[in-house]
Amino acid sequence: MSRPSTDAATSARLSKQRRRDTEPEVALRRELHRRGPRYFVDRAPFKGLRRRADLVFPRRKVAVYVDGCFWHSCPEHATKPRNNAQWWADKLAANVARDRNTDERLEAEGWTVVRVWEHEPVADAADKVLRALGWSGAG
């Protein structure tokens, strides 16, 4: 997919988007750490998978993704850019398709995938992860 022509301000804003250590990701990590489980950050769940999870619990085979509402087309908060509309529609649809393919590949290898939206309350997101881990005290 070739790069769209964007104005300088948009290009500058997009270049500053973090790939890891976003606020929702860091908040979830802090909450999980406070509750006890330990994890790896920004890691491929298994060799041969060229996609990295935000948090990985290899012994429990749980991979956690904190999905941004824009980039992963949240059903509640997704927006559709007006400039280069078709390019963005294709780009965001490809992101969602890649997410589903990642989920399928991980599940085929026996992994549990936990996806949380950036807007979810951190305590709820942590509860979701703890349930997937079978961690005692999960809400």
N, C-alpha and C positions, 0 to 999 in steps of 0.2 A: 504494500500500500504506500503510494508516494505521499510525501508531505504536502499538506494543503498550503495554499498561499494564505498567510495570515498577516494581520497588521503587526507592527513592531510591539505594541503594548501587549497584545494577546500572546505573541511569541515569547516575550519576556516573562509573562505570568506563568505560562505553561512550563517554561524551562526551570522554574523554581518549585514545581510540584515534587514533593518527596516521594520516593519509591518505598522507603521504609522509615520507621520511627515517626510515623504520623501521630498526632495527638491522640486519636482514638486507640491506636495500637499501643502506645506507651501507657495510656490509662489502663487498658486491659492487662498489660504485663504487670503493672504495679499491683493491681487488684489480685491477680492470680498469685503473684509472689507473696503478697501479704497473707493469702489463704493457705499457702504451703507448697503447691506443686512446682516443680522446676521444669524448665523447657529450654529448647534451643530457639534462637531467633533468626529469621530470614535464611532458611535452610531448605534444601531439597529433601523431601521426606525419604526418598530412597534413590540409590544410584541409578542413573539412566533416565530419571525424570528431570527434565531441564526447566522445571517450574518450581519456584521456591514458595514455601508457606511462610506466613508471618510468624507462627509459633509451631514448633514440632515437639511432640512427646513420643520419641521413637519406641520406647519400651511398651507403651500402650497403643502404639500405631494410631495416633490421633494427630491430624493436621488441622490447624486453625488459620482461617483467612478473615481479615478485617477488611471488608469491601467498602470502598468509597461510593457514595450514592451516585455521583456523576459517572465515574469510570466504569461502574458495573451495572448501571441502569436500574437503580432502586425503583420498585413499583410505586413508592410513595413520594420520592423526592427527585427523581431523574429530571433533568432539563435537556432540551434539545437546542443546540446552538443554531442560530439563524444563518450566520456566515458559514459557507462551505457545508451546508446542511446535509447533503448526500454523503460527502466524505465522512462527516462525523457520525451519521447514522450507520454507515458501514463499519466504521472503526468501533463504535460502541457495541454493535451486534457481534462483531468478531470477538470482542472482549468477553461477552456473555457466553458465546459458543466455546471459547477457550476454557472458561470457568467450568462449564458443564463437562467438557472433555477431561479436564483435570480431575474433577470429582469422580468420573467413571473410571479413569485409570487408577486412581488411588483405591477406590472401593474394590476394583478387580484384584488388587494386591493385598486386600484384607485390612485396609485402613478405614478409619472413621474420619469423615470430613465435617468440620464445624465451620459454618460461615455466619458471620455476624455483620450487620450493617454498621457503618460508622456512627449512625444516629441512635443506636440502641443504648439504653442505659448500661453503664459499665458493670454494675452488679448483675444485671440480667445476662449480659454476655458472659461474664465469669461463671454464673450458674450453669449456663449452657455447656461451657467447656468442661466444668467439673462433672456434670452428668455424663458426658461422653467418656470421661476418664474413669467413671465409676468411683469417683473420689467421695469419701464419706463427708457428710455435712453439706453436700451440694443441694441448693434450693429447689 
